[in-house]
């Protein structure tokens, strides 16, 4: 030996093109589909998962029709009807047992069991004020007061305690003037 050391030549690894690339594509596709499927399962309605509770009323991922009634609510302020908002109690994630679908004033009670649900609970879900001296932003004062009727009969108690019953008509008037109550769409069914 002459004292020279030999350095090994590095070997070049050939770049593979096309041979097994389709297998990697399939593997990545399967992984992506598995993740998407798992996300769908995790986010789908479970038919009873409670997301939140307001005033003792649950908001669940699906409808509960074991107890199903409809009440009608009309609110008049100084003689003008104020619409009850659509989709009260309906969020992107859940549906409260007390809710509306449109501005007709029909309150849907859809619960897992028969129970006395009240107008106060509905207003709490709506996020609006209701007391014996206030409806929405209108407060009783020296020149205004509230008149409440249930099925055409005067109601003198706390309006939050009114129990929502099937085909019942509840009218809250802040005035004067106090006019004739609008006809409930439930009587036409």
Backbone as ProteinMPNN parsed JSONL, in Angstrom:
{"seq_chain_A": "XXXXXXXXXXXXXXXXXXXXXXXXXXXXXXXXXXXXXXXXXXXXXXXXXXXXXXXXXXXXXXXXXXXXXXXXXXXXXXXXXXXXXXXXXXXXXXXXXXXXXXXXXXXXXXXXXXXXXXXXXXXXXXXXXXXXXXXXXXXXXXXXXXXXXXXXXXXXXXXXXXXXXXXXXXXXXXXXXXXXXXXXXXXXX", "coords_chain_A": {"N_chain_A": [[0.837, -1.169, 0.0], [0.434, 2.133, -0.661], [-0.069, 4.308, 0.936], [-2.097, 5.813, 0.262], [-5.445, 6.46, 0.877], [-8.455, 5.082, -0.025], [-11.393, 6.631, -0.909], [-14.718, 5.776, -0.611], [-16.889, 5.73, -3.412], [-19.804, 7.637, -3.605], [-23.007, 6.292, -3.833], [-25.504, 6.773, -6.152], [-28.944, 7.241, -5.658], [-31.572, 6.15, -7.492], [-34.264, 8.151, -8.711], [-37.571, 7.44, -8.265], [-40.14, 7.244, -10.508], [-43.46, 7.261, -11.054], [-43.822, 4.473, -10.608], [-44.728, 3.463, -7.974], [-46.177, 5.57, -7.119], [-48.926, 5.948, -7.362], [-49.916, 4.322, -5.355], [-49.307, 5.742, -3.035], [-50.973, 7.941, -3.417], [-53.513, 6.745, -3.209], [-53.36, 5.849, -0.556], [-53.159, 8.32, 0.855], [-55.631, 9.4, 0.117], [-57.421, 7.587, 1.353], [-56.801, 8.096, 4.048], [-57.621, 10.803, 4.218], [-60.395, 10.545, 3.694], [-61.132, 8.982, 5.895], [-60.644, 10.749, 8.022], [-62.491, 12.793, 7.367], [-64.909, 11.353, 7.567], [-64.886, 10.664, 10.293], [-65.07, 13.235, 11.393], [-67.623, 13.959, 10.487], [-69.227, 12.109, 11.862], [-68.743, 12.926, 14.495], [-69.892, 15.464, 14.521], [-72.562, 15.196, 13.824], [-76.146, 15.349, 14.47], [-77.292, 14.011, 17.534], [-79.772, 13.381, 18.418], [-80.591, 13.966, 20.993], [-78.651, 15.116, 22.492], [-77.798, 17.547, 24.78], [-77.128, 20.927, 24.411], [-77.276, 23.43, 25.633], [-78.972, 25.1, 28.348], [-81.709, 27.136, 29.065], [-83.507, 28.936, 31.363], [-84.5, 26.554, 32.425], [-85.167, 25.097, 30.19], [-84.184, 22.878, 27.75], [-81.801, 22.854, 25.042], [-81.549, 20.931, 22.372], [-79.941, 18.613, 20.1], [-81.7, 17.587, 18.271], [-85.174, 17.324, 17.177], [-87.785, 16.94, 19.575], [-90.585, 15.163, 19.958], [-92.329, 13.963, 21.688], [-94.016, 15.326, 23.424], [-96.064, 17.685, 22.15], [-97.224, 20.746, 21.432], [-98.99, 23.755, 20.389], [-98.98, 27.208, 20.909], [-100.382, 30.505, 20.665], [-99.026, 33.724, 20.338], [-99.542, 37.143, 20.591], [-98.372, 40.435, 20.358], [-99.096, 43.728, 21.075], [-98.266, 47.068, 20.667], [-99.13, 50.14, 21.618], [-101.374, 49.909, 19.979], [-100.351, 48.821, 17.614], [-99.365, 45.868, 16.022], [-96.622, 43.925, 17.03], [-94.285, 41.941, 15.515], [-93.612, 38.579, 16.478], [-90.491, 37.238, 16.574], [-88.997, 35.212, 13.972], [-87.598, 31.927, 14.192], [-86.863, 31.913, 16.899], [-85.196, 30.38, 19.524], [-83.986, 28.533, 17.894], [-80.965, 27.476, 16.929], [-77.804, 27.277, 15.18], [-76.743, 24.933, 16.062], [-78.566, 23.643, 17.742], [-81.949, 22.979, 18.969], [-84.291, 24.557, 20.889], [-86.726, 23.385, 23.269], [-88.872, 25.087, 23.321], [-89.852, 27.117, 20.74], [-89.919, 29.179, 17.713], [-90.909, 29.098, 14.262], [-91.501, 30.887, 12.311], [-92.823, 34.219, 11.703], [-95.409, 34.179, 12.59], [-96.354, 34.123, 15.168], [-96.823, 31.77, 16.408], [-95.974, 29.606, 18.919], [-93.97, 26.866, 19.285], [-94.073, 24.006, 21.195], [-92.069, 21.492, 21.858], [-91.206, 18.786, 23.354], [-89.527, 16.288, 25.437], [-91.256, 15.23, 27.283], [-94.51, 15.649, 28.818], [-95.056, 18.738, 30.297], [-95.392, 21.69, 32.284], [-94.759, 24.375, 30.523], [-93.79, 27.771, 30.391], [-94.781, 31.164, 29.511], [-92.89, 32.963, 30.369], [-90.525, 31.427, 30.275], [-90.3, 31.137, 27.518], [-89.872, 33.846, 26.75], [-87.409, 34.22, 28.004], [-85.734, 32.521, 26.523], [-85.974, 33.83, 24.109], [-84.701, 36.134, 24.769], [-85.792, 38.498, 25.555], [-87.524, 41.029, 27.489], [-90.056, 40.428, 29.888], [-92.379, 41.231, 32.214], [-94.704, 41.949, 34.876], [-94.875, 44.617, 34.531], [-93.58, 45.294, 32.208], [-93.024, 44.821, 28.717], [-91.004, 43.657, 26.212], [-89.178, 46.446, 25.272], [-90.82, 48.234, 26.491], [-92.072, 49.972, 29.149], [-94.305, 50.092, 31.855], [-95.849, 53.112, 32.776], [-96.935, 56.371, 33.976], [-98.72, 56.953, 31.966], [-99.093, 54.673, 30.464], [-100.016, 51.21, 30.371], [-100.125, 47.6, 30.885], [-102.122, 45.143, 29.324], [-103.272, 41.909, 29.5], [-104.481, 39.048, 27.889], [-105.844, 35.755, 27.934], [-106.915, 33.41, 25.812], [-108.94, 35.261, 25.202], [-109.852, 36.083, 27.681], [-109.424, 38.276, 30.451], [-106.245, 38.5, 32.06], [-104.764, 38.731, 35.124], [-102.528, 38.179, 36.6], [-98.956, 37.539, 37.011], [-97.504, 37.723, 33.907], [-95.417, 36.072, 33.076], [-95.9, 33.656, 34.212], [-97.837, 32.36, 32.78], [-99.037, 29.392, 31.503], [-98.126, 27.572, 28.674], [-100.419, 26.327, 26.511], [-102.078, 23.941, 24.354], [-103.289, 25.287, 21.35], [-103.927, 27.681, 22.51], [-104.502, 31.167, 22.924], [-102.584, 33.962, 23.489], [-102.501, 37.297, 24.342], [-100.723, 40.237, 24.567], [-100.933, 43.536, 25.44], [-99.659, 46.773, 25.202], [-100.402, 49.907, 26.135], [-102.391, 52.955, 26.32], [-103.513, 53.036, 22.825], [-105.877, 50.359, 23.307], [-106.639, 47.715, 21.422], [-108.702, 45.524, 19.408], [-107.944, 42.126, 19.726], [-105.74, 40.351, 17.553], [-106.766, 37.678, 15.352], [-106.106, 34.343, 16.162], [-103.973, 32.233, 14.308], [-104.164, 29.576, 14.891], [-106.781, 28.919, 15.426], [-107.845, 28.638, 12.98], [-107.038, 26.277, 12.007]], "CA_chain_A": [[0.0, 0.0, 0.0], [1.231, 3.32, -0.849], [-0.464, 5.338, 1.879], [-3.299, 6.528, -0.167], [-6.677, 5.76, 1.226], [-9.501, 5.198, -1.037], [-12.722, 7.013, -0.416], [-15.731, 5.09, -1.427], [-17.752, 6.576, -4.207], [-21.195, 7.586, -3.135], [-23.923, 5.71, -4.814], [-26.681, 7.572, -6.475], [-30.212, 6.527, -5.56], [-32.405, 6.599, -8.614], [-35.576, 8.713, -8.364], [-38.622, 6.612, -8.845], [-41.207, 8.033, -11.112], [-44.611, 6.555, -11.572], [-44.005, 3.067, -10.281], [-45.589, 3.24, -6.819], [-46.767, 6.837, -6.714], [-50.378, 5.799, -7.264], [-50.222, 3.733, -4.049], [-49.289, 6.843, -2.056], [-52.195, 8.725, -3.659], [-54.634, 6.0, -2.623], [-53.2, 5.876, 0.907], [-53.531, 9.659, 1.327], [-57.082, 9.526, -0.076], [-58.081, 6.821, 2.418], [-56.615, 8.848, 5.294], [-58.483, 11.992, 4.154], [-61.782, 10.09, 3.845], [-61.314, 8.544, 7.276], [-60.736, 11.96, 8.854], [-63.767, 13.442, 7.045], [-65.982, 10.528, 8.127], [-64.845, 10.826, 11.751], [-65.595, 14.575, 11.692], [-69.074, 13.911, 10.281], [-69.817, 11.361, 12.984], [-68.634, 13.737, 15.709], [-70.714, 16.668, 14.437], [-73.954, 14.942, 13.455], [-77.082, 15.392, 15.586], [-77.399, 12.736, 18.241], [-81.162, 13.158, 18.788], [-80.88, 14.174, 22.384], [-77.54, 15.756, 23.169], [-78.148, 18.891, 25.23], [-76.048, 21.88, 24.209], [-77.394, 24.457, 26.661], [-80.266, 25.185, 29.013], [-82.114, 28.49, 29.435], [-84.734, 28.949, 32.165], [-84.978, 25.187, 32.619], [-85.545, 24.507, 28.901], [-82.986, 22.395, 27.064], [-81.588, 23.009, 23.605], [-80.999, 19.651, 21.974], [-79.493, 18.506, 18.72], [-82.792, 17.145, 17.406], [-86.531, 17.588, 17.645], [-88.389, 16.022, 20.547], [-92.006, 15.286, 19.663], [-93.157, 13.184, 22.607], [-95.033, 16.292, 23.859], [-96.033, 18.661, 21.067], [-98.377, 21.644, 21.412], [-98.768, 25.069, 19.793], [-99.678, 28.349, 21.508], [-100.273, 31.704, 19.843], [-98.678, 34.932, 21.076], [-99.603, 38.416, 19.872], [-97.938, 41.583, 21.16], [-99.492, 44.995, 20.479], [-97.702, 48.23, 21.333], [-99.886, 51.33, 21.229], [-102.296, 49.551, 18.914], [-99.662, 48.215, 16.472], [-98.845, 44.533, 16.314], [-95.176, 43.719, 16.932], [-94.104, 40.521, 15.177], [-92.762, 37.683, 17.26], [-89.435, 36.906, 15.617], [-88.836, 33.852, 13.45], [-86.445, 31.123, 14.635], [-86.513, 32.031, 18.317], [-84.923, 29.052, 20.077], [-83.363, 27.658, 16.901], [-79.598, 27.915, 16.647], [-77.145, 26.42, 14.202], [-76.363, 23.659, 16.683], [-79.598, 22.948, 18.504], [-83.335, 23.427, 18.943], [-84.905, 24.578, 22.221], [-88.049, 22.775, 23.335], [-89.798, 26.177, 22.992], [-89.263, 27.832, 19.615], [-90.781, 29.601, 16.607], [-90.355, 28.839, 12.933], [-91.771, 32.045, 11.462], [-93.301, 35.393, 12.443], [-96.861, 34.045, 12.774], [-96.695, 34.173, 16.584], [-97.039, 30.413, 16.926], [-94.885, 29.055, 19.735], [-93.952, 25.399, 19.25], [-93.57, 23.312, 22.382], [-91.698, 20.141, 21.427], [-90.41, 18.359, 24.495], [-89.488, 14.841, 25.635], [-92.345, 14.804, 28.169], [-95.483, 16.698, 29.117], [-94.597, 19.564, 31.396], [-95.915, 23.044, 32.179], [-93.817, 25.367, 30.046], [-94.424, 29.068, 30.597], [-94.462, 32.293, 28.638], [-91.623, 33.508, 30.874], [-89.426, 30.629, 29.734], [-90.176, 31.5, 26.108], [-89.232, 35.158, 26.665], [-85.995, 34.057, 28.388], [-85.052, 31.96, 25.355], [-85.991, 34.902, 23.111], [-83.79, 37.182, 25.213], [-86.568, 39.729, 25.688], [-88.074, 41.271, 28.83], [-91.483, 40.314, 30.165], [-92.752, 41.255, 33.627], [-96.052, 42.518, 34.997], [-94.788, 46.049, 34.214], [-92.77, 45.529, 31.017], [-92.961, 43.879, 27.607], [-89.918, 44.096, 25.338], [-88.549, 47.658, 25.818], [-91.912, 49.137, 26.884], [-92.273, 49.906, 30.591], [-95.505, 50.759, 32.37], [-95.589, 54.406, 33.425], [-98.163, 57.092, 34.331], [-99.645, 57.025, 30.836], [-99.172, 53.376, 29.769], [-100.046, 49.989, 31.173], [-100.223, 46.34, 30.153], [-103.318, 44.313, 29.422], [-102.965, 40.567, 29.018], [-105.624, 38.142, 27.814], [-105.587, 34.364, 27.564], [-108.143, 32.969, 25.136], [-109.932, 36.334, 25.258], [-110.201, 36.408, 29.065], [-108.379, 39.077, 31.105], [-105.308, 37.807, 32.945], [-104.258, 39.782, 36.015], [-101.331, 37.752, 37.311], [-97.654, 37.715, 36.372], [-97.6, 37.061, 32.595], [-94.38, 35.05, 32.89], [-96.399, 32.4, 34.769], [-98.853, 31.769, 31.9], [-98.634, 28.089, 30.98], [-98.39, 27.435, 27.234], [-101.306, 25.185, 26.263], [-102.365, 23.725, 22.945], [-104.247, 26.152, 20.667], [-104.245, 28.804, 23.377], [-104.145, 32.471, 22.377], [-102.118, 34.902, 24.518], [-102.327, 38.625, 23.757], [-100.158, 41.234, 25.476], [-101.076, 44.87, 24.859], [-99.079, 47.909, 25.9], [-101.107, 51.056, 25.578], [-103.381, 52.882, 25.24], [-104.837, 52.432, 22.79], [-106.021, 48.908, 23.403], [-107.535, 47.337, 20.338], [-109.18, 44.156, 19.336], [-106.837, 41.181, 19.551], [-105.731, 39.656, 16.253], [-107.252, 36.302, 15.401], [-105.051, 33.331, 16.189], [-103.967, 31.301, 13.17], [-104.428, 28.229, 15.384], [-108.228, 28.652, 15.382], [-108.193, 28.377, 11.596], [-106.511, 24.951, 11.618]], "C_chain_A": [[0.879, 1.227, 0.0], [0.841, 4.446, 0.068], [-1.671, 6.143, 1.405], [-4.517, 5.742, 0.265], [-7.717, 6.044, 0.158], [-10.797, 5.615, -0.393], [-13.75, 6.335, -1.296], [-16.57, 6.106, -2.202], [-19.167, 6.463, -3.673], [-22.07, 7.063, -4.259], [-25.106, 6.644, -5.016], [-27.911, 6.699, -6.381], [-31.101, 7.026, -6.682], [-33.751, 7.127, -8.088], [-36.627, 7.881, -9.074], [-39.716, 7.52, -9.396], [-42.268, 7.093, -11.642], [-44.835, 5.147, -11.105], [-44.998, 2.852, -9.145], [-46.257, 4.52, -6.343], [-48.282, 6.735, -6.554], [-50.775, 5.164, -5.934], [-50.247, 4.811, -2.962], [-50.542, 7.703, -2.209], [-53.407, 8.05, -3.047], [-54.553, 6.041, -1.101], [-53.6, 7.232, 1.478], [-55.029, 9.895, 1.187], [-57.863, 8.806, 1.009], [-57.973, 7.543, 3.753], [-57.537, 10.057, 5.319], [-59.946, 11.608, 4.329], [-62.072, 9.649, 5.27], [-61.466, 9.736, 8.209], [-62.07, 12.661, 8.613], [-64.939, 12.668, 7.652], [-66.04, 10.671, 9.652], [-65.395, 12.191, 12.161], [-67.109, 14.607, 11.521], [-69.78, 13.201, 11.427], [-69.823, 12.224, 14.242], [-69.586, 14.924, 15.69], [-72.183, 16.407, 14.139], [-74.859, 14.994, 14.683], [-77.235, 14.019, 16.214], [-78.811, 12.471, 18.728], [-81.437, 13.367, 20.253], [-79.741, 14.813, 23.148], [-77.935, 17.192, 23.519], [-76.933, 19.796, 25.104], [-76.077, 22.997, 25.244], [-78.791, 24.408, 27.239], [-80.508, 26.636, 29.38], [-83.441, 28.382, 30.166], [-85.351, 27.551, 32.314], [-85.407, 24.483, 31.346], [-84.268, 24.14, 28.147], [-83.001, 22.724, 25.575], [-80.858, 21.753, 23.157], [-80.692, 19.62, 20.486], [-80.591, 18.058, 17.764], [-84.137, 17.473, 17.998], [-86.972, 16.519, 18.634], [-89.893, 16.177, 20.403], [-92.889, 14.455, 20.593], [-94.29, 14.048, 23.181], [-94.963, 17.45, 22.892], [-97.326, 19.467, 21.075], [-97.968, 22.967, 20.76], [-99.608, 26.101, 20.531], [-99.453, 29.541, 20.594], [-99.995, 32.901, 20.735], [-98.777, 36.133, 20.148], [-99.192, 39.513, 20.841], [-98.342, 42.843, 20.397], [-98.921, 46.126, 21.322], [-98.393, 49.461, 20.756], [-100.723, 51.071, 19.982], [-101.665, 48.88, 17.707], [-99.081, 46.855, 16.857], [-97.344, 44.481, 16.06], [-94.963, 42.238, 16.61], [-93.226, 39.8, 16.199], [-91.749, 37.137, 16.257], [-89.482, 35.452, 15.166], [-87.589, 33.225, 14.065], [-85.967, 31.438, 16.041], [-86.288, 30.613, 18.821], [-84.343, 28.067, 19.09], [-81.987, 28.236, 16.602], [-79.009, 27.008, 15.584], [-76.825, 25.042, 14.749], [-77.522, 22.907, 17.303], [-80.949, 23.649, 18.399], [-83.878, 23.381, 20.369], [-86.28, 23.932, 22.153], [-89.142, 23.803, 23.064], [-89.148, 26.975, 21.871], [-90.337, 28.31, 18.643], [-90.096, 29.221, 15.306], [-90.49, 30.062, 12.036], [-92.297, 33.183, 12.329], [-94.81, 35.351, 12.686], [-97.287, 34.201, 14.23], [-96.953, 32.803, 17.201], [-95.786, 29.953, 17.646], [-95.022, 27.536, 19.698], [-93.351, 24.895, 20.552], [-93.326, 21.88, 21.939], [-90.698, 19.604, 22.442], [-90.455, 16.837, 24.654], [-90.58, 14.317, 26.564], [-93.285, 15.974, 28.421], [-95.058, 17.419, 30.384], [-95.223, 20.935, 31.21], [-94.795, 24.002, 31.801], [-94.526, 26.719, 30.066], [-93.982, 30.107, 29.571], [-93.147, 32.941, 29.079], [-90.42, 32.749, 30.361], [-89.203, 30.963, 28.259], [-89.472, 32.848, 25.952], [-87.751, 35.083, 27.059], [-85.183, 33.501, 27.22], [-84.935, 33.023, 24.263], [-84.985, 36.006, 23.47], [-84.48, 38.53, 25.338], [-87.176, 39.813, 27.084], [-89.588, 41.079, 28.845], [-91.648, 40.265, 31.676], [-94.186, 41.772, 33.694], [-96.053, 44.012, 34.688], [-93.946, 46.339, 32.968], [-92.964, 44.413, 30.001], [-91.979, 44.466, 26.594], [-89.256, 45.321, 25.97], [-89.574, 48.633, 26.395], [-92.281, 48.914, 28.351], [-93.526, 50.689, 30.969], [-95.084, 52.052, 33.069], [-96.93, 55.081, 33.71], [-99.182, 57.104, 33.196], [-99.81, 55.712, 30.077], [-99.296, 52.245, 30.774], [-100.162, 48.764, 30.271], [-101.593, 45.724, 30.368], [-102.982, 42.973, 28.784], [-104.262, 39.769, 28.997], [-105.14, 36.755, 27.422], [-106.911, 33.812, 27.066], [-109.275, 33.979, 25.318], [-110.328, 36.766, 26.656], [-109.077, 37.207, 29.71], [-107.537, 38.232, 32.063], [-104.649, 38.871, 33.808], [-102.974, 39.396, 36.754], [-100.057, 38.104, 36.565], [-97.684, 36.998, 35.017], [-96.52, 36.008, 32.353], [-94.855, 33.681, 33.373], [-97.455, 31.733, 33.885], [-98.295, 30.483, 31.298], [-99.044, 28.006, 29.513], [-99.179, 26.153, 26.992], [-101.649, 25.119, 24.784], [-103.513, 24.61, 22.465], [-104.717, 27.316, 21.522], [-103.734, 30.098, 22.739], [-103.808, 33.42, 23.522], [-101.87, 36.24, 23.827], [-101.837, 39.57, 24.846], [-100.264, 42.578, 24.776], [-100.456, 45.897, 25.788], [-99.734, 49.146, 25.298], [-101.528, 52.021, 26.66], [-102.778, 53.256, 23.886], [-104.759, 50.914, 22.925], [-107.059, 48.508, 22.368], [-108.012, 45.915, 20.454], [-107.996, 43.24, 19.05], [-106.9, 40.545, 18.171], [-106.196, 38.217, 16.422], [-106.074, 35.339, 15.324], [-105.112, 32.466, 14.943], [-104.268, 29.866, 13.606], [-105.914, 27.901, 15.358], [-108.679, 28.34, 13.964], [-107.715, 27.006, 11.139], [-107.544, 23.889, 11.8]], "O_chain_A": [[1.94, 1.274, 0.622], [1.437, 5.517, -0.048], [-2.168, 7.032, 2.096], [-4.614, 4.533, 0.052], [-7.79, 7.118, -0.439], [-11.242, 4.999, 0.576], [-13.665, 6.324, -2.524], [-16.905, 7.182, -1.706], [-19.658, 5.384, -3.34], [-21.884, 7.358, -5.439], [-25.614, 7.228, -4.059], [-27.958, 5.592, -6.918], [-31.345, 8.228, -6.791], [-34.298, 6.591, -7.124], [-36.583, 7.654, -10.283], [-40.133, 8.472, -8.738], [-42.035, 6.266, -12.524], [-45.959, 4.653, -11.197], [-45.994, 2.149, -9.314], [-46.845, 4.542, -5.261], [-48.851, 7.389, -5.68], [-51.864, 5.438, -5.429], [-51.104, 4.792, -2.079], [-51.108, 8.145, -1.209], [-54.24, 8.713, -2.43], [-55.566, 6.244, -0.431], [-54.308, 7.291, 2.483], [-55.636, 10.526, 2.053], [-58.846, 9.334, 1.529], [-58.943, 7.599, 4.509], [-58.177, 10.316, 6.338], [-60.672, 12.292, 5.051], [-63.153, 9.92, 5.793], [-62.326, 9.73, 9.09], [-62.719, 13.083, 9.571], [-65.863, 13.275, 8.194], [-67.122, 10.786, 10.227], [-66.105, 12.299, 13.161], [-67.807, 15.221, 12.329], [-70.82, 13.658, 11.9], [-70.813, 12.244, 14.974], [-70.046, 15.353, 16.748], [-72.984, 17.341, 14.199], [-74.417, 14.721, 15.799], [-77.297, 13.002, 15.523], [-79.054, 11.456, 19.382], [-82.496, 12.945, 20.717], [-79.863, 15.032, 24.353], [-78.355, 17.956, 22.65], [-75.855, 19.488, 25.612], [-75.026, 23.462, 25.686], [-79.683, 23.758, 26.693], [-79.632, 27.297, 29.937], [-84.394, 27.801, 29.646], [-86.573, 27.398, 32.327], [-85.956, 23.383, 31.406], [-83.391, 24.978, 27.936], [-84.053, 22.853, 24.948], [-79.7, 21.534, 23.512], [-81.125, 20.482, 19.722], [-80.414, 18.146, 16.549], [-84.245, 17.851, 19.165], [-86.582, 15.356, 18.539], [-90.424, 17.245, 20.706], [-94.072, 14.264, 20.313], [-95.397, 13.554, 23.398], [-93.941, 18.13, 22.804], [-98.395, 18.942, 20.763], [-96.784, 23.264, 20.6], [-100.802, 25.898, 20.754], [-98.476, 29.595, 19.848], [-100.646, 33.08, 21.764], [-98.186, 36.153, 19.069], [-99.609, 39.522, 21.999], [-97.987, 43.015, 19.231], [-99.075, 46.14, 22.543], [-98.26, 49.777, 19.574], [-100.778, 51.888, 19.063], [-102.394, 48.404, 16.837], [-98.403, 46.713, 17.875], [-96.856, 44.929, 15.022], [-95.416, 41.374, 17.361], [-92.243, 40.341, 16.705], [-92.131, 36.629, 15.203], [-89.951, 34.577, 15.894], [-86.639, 33.927, 14.414], [-84.79, 31.252, 16.349], [-87.111, 29.733, 18.568], [-84.216, 26.883, 19.403], [-81.865, 29.347, 16.085], [-79.664, 26.065, 15.139], [-76.656, 24.091, 13.986], [-77.49, 21.68, 17.392], [-81.078, 24.734, 17.833], [-83.926, 22.319, 20.989], [-86.923, 23.932, 21.103], [-90.23, 23.437, 22.621], [-88.025, 27.459, 22.021], [-91.499, 27.912, 18.728], [-88.879, 29.046, 15.248], [-89.698, 30.256, 11.114], [-92.222, 33.116, 13.556], [-95.42, 36.385, 12.958], [-98.472, 34.394, 14.501], [-97.266, 32.701, 18.387], [-94.695, 29.911, 17.078], [-96.071, 26.991, 20.043], [-92.263, 25.307, 20.955], [-94.272, 21.138, 21.674], [-89.509, 19.921, 22.399], [-91.316, 16.174, 24.076], [-90.812, 13.11, 26.634], [-92.911, 17.135, 28.26], [-94.745, 16.8, 31.401], [-95.555, 21.309, 30.085], [-93.986, 24.393, 32.642], [-95.723, 26.801, 29.79], [-92.976, 29.956, 28.876], [-92.378, 33.416, 28.243], [-89.397, 33.354, 30.043], [-88.063, 31.06, 27.802], [-88.576, 32.984, 25.119], [-86.928, 35.81, 26.501], [-84.071, 33.96, 26.96], [-83.917, 33.104, 23.576], [-84.485, 36.715, 22.597], [-83.84, 39.577, 25.242], [-87.324, 38.803, 27.772], [-90.298, 41.511, 27.937], [-91.124, 39.369, 32.339], [-94.808, 42.004, 32.657], [-97.121, 44.618, 34.591], [-93.63, 47.497, 32.695], [-93.057, 43.236, 30.349], [-92.107, 45.617, 26.178], [-88.808, 45.238, 27.114], [-89.215, 49.755, 26.753], [-92.734, 47.839, 28.745], [-93.769, 51.79, 30.476], [-94.12, 52.09, 33.834], [-97.964, 54.414, 33.685], [-100.379, 57.25, 33.441], [-100.597, 55.649, 29.132], [-98.756, 52.31, 31.879], [-100.281, 48.882, 29.052], [-102.149, 45.781, 31.465], [-102.472, 42.916, 27.665], [-105.042, 39.8, 29.948], [-104.168, 36.599, 26.684], [-107.896, 33.754, 27.802], [-110.423, 33.604, 25.558], [-111.075, 37.732, 26.805], [-107.905, 36.868, 29.545], [-108.051, 37.37, 32.776], [-104.043, 39.807, 33.287], [-102.401, 40.223, 37.463], [-100.079, 38.873, 35.605], [-97.87, 35.782, 34.978], [-96.698, 35.135, 31.503], [-94.284, 32.658, 32.995], [-97.923, 30.643, 34.213], [-97.234, 30.478, 30.673], [-100.177, 28.334, 29.159], [-98.69, 25.048, 27.23], [-101.528, 26.105, 24.057], [-104.571, 24.672, 23.093], [-105.789, 27.874, 21.284], [-102.681, 30.121, 22.102], [-104.627, 33.656, 24.409], [-101.125, 36.314, 22.85], [-102.451, 39.691, 25.906], [-99.759, 42.754, 23.667], [-100.694, 45.894, 26.996], [-99.63, 49.396, 24.097], [-101.072, 51.918, 27.798], [-101.649, 53.741, 23.822], [-103.723, 50.292, 22.69], [-108.217, 48.919, 22.441], [-107.768, 45.214, 21.435], [-107.145, 43.558, 18.219], [-107.983, 40.234, 17.675], [-106.043, 37.617, 17.486], [-105.164, 35.512, 14.514], [-106.189, 32.01, 14.558], [-104.594, 29.027, 12.767], [-106.282, 26.729, 15.277], [-109.782, 27.831, 13.765], [-107.963, 26.615, 9.998], [-107.281, 22.718, 11.525]]}, "name": "protein", "num_of_chains": 1, "seq": "XXXXXXXXXXXXXXXXXXXXXXXXXXXXXXXXXXXXXXXXXXXXXXXXXXXXXXXXXXXXXXXXXXXXXXXXXXXXXXXXXXXXXXXXXXXXXXXXXXXXXXXXXXXXXXXXXXXXXXXXXXXXXXXXXXXXXXXXXXXXXXXXXXXXXXXXXXXXXXXXXXXXXXXXXXXXXXXXXXXXXXXXXXXXX"}
